């Protein structure tokens, strides 16, 4: 009875082992997996690229006095619109008027001295011709005459300098614009070496908006348009998003791109210009420049249809019902969801549109 039980257990174990081996050797039926596919078509695609930017007036001119003195009169207020040549400040004019009067008197004295020297020189020339005076006396009178001419020229130069200094007591705006802060008031002693300007005049009829572009973006832009000059001519208008995330209601134009790449940042400075009739934009503010890019008659595919292998991008075309890997090149710009295909695909091709990373070469595609 005991032996029979042992034989039964042994037979059962062998049977289980055989059954297990049989299961391992039996091939599994292939799984029928459906893959999402799409037909490649041609269409237009719009992308936009954003860059952090700073806003500056077309001209932000720091106003410093050219002469020393106390401010006698303040002729403008902060934020006031001014015209070119308008008086902003008046510095005490009394010492400069006195200096001008002295310079004018010196000119009159020099003119009189020159007239006397000229009479003496002309007289000596006649006397020398009559052999009344010596050649030494003639030369001396000629030298005195030349010296008197130099004295008059020096006096006239001092008069011009005095007049300029007097005119500098009226500090005028060098351009149209808006007056900035006024840190100095009436009675303050100012000079050309003051640490802070009297004010800043910003020409904000148009505003410069500066942003940076890295080397790869610069190269892509150049390739897209053929040359930097063509890029500046043909680039589309750009938008400006303000600091409160609102979009400025007028579009701008890119005017210039720096020709030198900064070694530390690896970027170039780009300048765009925006109209500012409403004076909504202020010098010193920040924002975001949005540059649109349009690809005409291009092939656009979802990024989920691609597999990136190091620096290469692969898609799987459906050829005779099987997945066939194909290398493609794409545009540098993307919106994070789709690629613009530059080469590798043609209109009418069928590709796996989702889950390309799970596909293997030759996979049957339903």
Secondary structure, 3 states (H helix, E strand, C coil): CHHHHHHHHHHHHHHHHHHHHHHHHCCCCCCCCCCCEEECCEEEEEEEEEEEEEEEEEEEEEECCCCCEEEEEECCCCCCEECCCCEEEEECCHHHHHHHHHHHHHHHHHHHHHHHHHHHHHHHHHHHHCCCCCHHHHHHHHHHHHHHHHHHHHHHHHHHHHHHHHHHCEEECCCCEEECCCCCCCCCEECCCCCCCCEEEEEEEEEEEEEEEEHHHHHHHHHHHCCHHHHHHHCCCEEEEECCCCECCCCEEEEEECCCCCCCCCEEEEEEEEECCCCCCCCCCEEEEEEEEEEEEEEEEEHHHEEEECCEEEEEEEECCEEEEEEEEECCCCCCCEEEEEECCCCCCEEECCCHHHCCCCCECC
